[in-house]
């Protein structure tokens, strides 16, 4: 069976994000987003969905966290 994993990056004026996902994982999660509630929710989705998810994000959190949240969710299509 073909691998069902991918790594994608998104760089904008507001954020630099890298997301790695393995749909055939076990629910492992690692995140460095600077948005604790987003990390918590993404961990629950990965754990209960039984896929591995790694997120690294640097965003303009000093202004607002919405660019970071928006760009991460656009990458994983949630």
VEXVEXRO-470130 format. One record per residue (C-alpha): residue number from 1; residue in one letter; chain; y, x, z. Coordinates in nm, 2 decimals, always signed. Layout:
N
NUM;A;A;Y;X;Z
...
# end
This chain:
78
1;X;A;+0.00;+0.00;+0.00
2;X;A;+0.35;+0.12;-0.08
3;X;A;+0.57;+0.23;+0.21
4;X;A;+0.80;-0.04;+0.34
5;X;A;+1.07;+0.19;+0.48
6;X;A;+1.42;+0.29;+0.38
7;X;A;+1.72;+0.48;+0.50
8;X;A;+2.06;+0.38;+0.38
9;X;A;+2.41;+0.50;+0.46
10;X;A;+2.75;+0.34;+0.44
11;X;A;+3.08;+0.53;+0.46
12;X;A;+3.41;+0.34;+0.46
13;X;A;+3.75;+0.41;+0.59
14;X;A;+3.66;+0.25;+0.92
15;X;A;+3.29;+0.34;+0.97
16;X;A;+3.01;+0.59;+0.89
17;X;A;+2.67;+0.44;+0.94
18;X;A;+2.31;+0.53;+0.88
19;X;A;+2.03;+0.29;+0.92
20;X;A;+1.66;+0.37;+0.89
21;X;A;+1.40;+0.09;+0.90
22;X;A;+1.02;+0.08;+0.88
23;X;A;+0.88;-0.27;+0.83
24;X;A;+0.53;-0.15;+0.92
25;X;A;+0.64;+0.00;+1.25
26;X;A;+0.57;-0.10;+1.61
27;X;A;+0.90;-0.22;+1.74
28;X;A;+1.06;+0.12;+1.82
29;X;A;+1.44;+0.11;+1.84
30;X;A;+1.70;+0.38;+1.87
31;X;A;+2.08;+0.32;+1.84
32;X;A;+2.40;+0.51;+1.87
33;X;A;+2.66;+0.25;+1.78
34;X;A;+2.91;+0.24;+2.07
35;X;A;+2.87;-0.14;+2.09
36;X;A;+2.62;-0.20;+2.38
37;X;A;+2.57;-0.57;+2.31
38;X;A;+2.49;-0.51;+1.95
39;X;A;+2.24;-0.24;+2.05
40;X;A;+2.08;-0.48;+2.28
41;X;A;+2.05;-0.76;+2.02
42;X;A;+1.92;-0.52;+1.75
43;X;A;+1.66;-0.38;+2.00
44;X;A;+1.53;-0.74;+2.06
45;X;A;+1.51;-0.81;+1.69
46;X;A;+1.32;-0.49;+1.62
47;X;A;+1.09;-0.53;+1.92
48;X;A;+0.99;-0.89;+1.85
49;X;A;+0.98;-0.83;+1.48
50;X;A;+0.75;-0.53;+1.52
51;X;A;+0.95;-0.30;+1.29
52;X;A;+1.11;+0.03;+1.37
53;X;A;+1.49;+0.05;+1.35
54;X;A;+1.72;+0.35;+1.39
55;X;A;+2.10;+0.31;+1.38
56;X;A;+2.37;+0.58;+1.40
57;X;A;+2.72;+0.46;+1.37
58;X;A;+3.07;+0.60;+1.41
59;X;A;+3.34;+0.34;+1.38
60;X;A;+3.70;+0.27;+1.47
61;X;A;+3.61;+0.13;+1.81
62;X;A;+3.95;+0.22;+1.96
63;X;A;+4.09;-0.06;+1.74
64;X;A;+3.80;-0.32;+1.75
65;X;A;+3.43;-0.32;+1.72
66;X;A;+3.41;-0.58;+1.44
67;X;A;+3.40;-0.32;+1.15
68;X;A;+3.11;-0.14;+1.31
69;X;A;+2.92;-0.47;+1.37
70;X;A;+3.00;-0.60;+1.02
71;X;A;+2.90;-0.29;+0.84
72;X;A;+2.57;-0.25;+1.03
73;X;A;+2.47;-0.61;+0.97
74;X;A;+2.56;-0.58;+0.60
75;X;A;+2.32;-0.29;+0.57
76;X;A;+2.02;-0.46;+0.73
77;X;A;+2.11;-0.81;+0.58
78;X;A;+2.11;-1.01;+0.90
# end
